[in-house]
Amino acid sequence: AHEIGNPVTGIASLAQNLLAGKLPKPARADIDEILQQTRRIANILGTLMNFSRSGAPGQACERFRLHDSIADAVRLVRLTHHAKQLDCDNLCPPELELCANRQQLSQVLVNLFTNACDASQPGNRVEIFAFAEDGWLQLEVQDQGSGIPEHLRERVFEPFFTTKLPGEGTGLGLSLVYKIVEDHGGTVEIDSVPGTGTRAVIRLPLEQK
């Protein structure tokens, strides 16, 4: 974490120094995006550290609209070239709110969208559904990608297990999703049909105790 965190802090400091000068608007927007990405890396590192510790981390809960967090996560994933060629439909009701650790839930969304995009072909669609029922939130991320073979489905939440080619993934994405959702008192399941697509289903309490 320190080996990664130190250069990221340096990048953020340089970007902040650039913002102090006179720059055209497009350049300032790009630098703002750099700062957002460095903050995201810092948060990922924090999540990794929490994952490595025993017991659940303290939950800094806040009330927020899930639709807005989904939109932010989709925007971040769209920064990759491949994701820009996909249609991502945010079908979450705009008024749906929950109380949770917003940053950690954003990481869950980014990881799920990234996996969906990696498994998809240009022109495919990724759909995000959400609804509340009996004090619980159900969130579904559905893609039209390559799917996961049945004999591998039970292993997808194992740390460092990945179905991607060497160098294309760390195998931590879904294990972190599982850990964060579990820390929030929820569940996550993967339903997949090879050649048809994958659906990730997350259930979370609307209120943290």
Secondary structure, 3 states (H helix, E strand, C coil): CHHHHHHHHHHHHHHHHHHCCCCCHHHHHHHHHHHHHHHHHHHHHHHHHHHHCCCCCCCCCEEEEHHHHHHHHHHHHCCCCCHHHCEEEECCCCCCEEEECHHHHHHHHHHHHHHHHHHCCCCCEEEEEEEEECCEEEEEEECCCCCCCHHHHCCCCCCCCCCCCCCCCCCCHHHHHHHHHHHCCCEEEEEEECCCEEEEEEEEECCCC
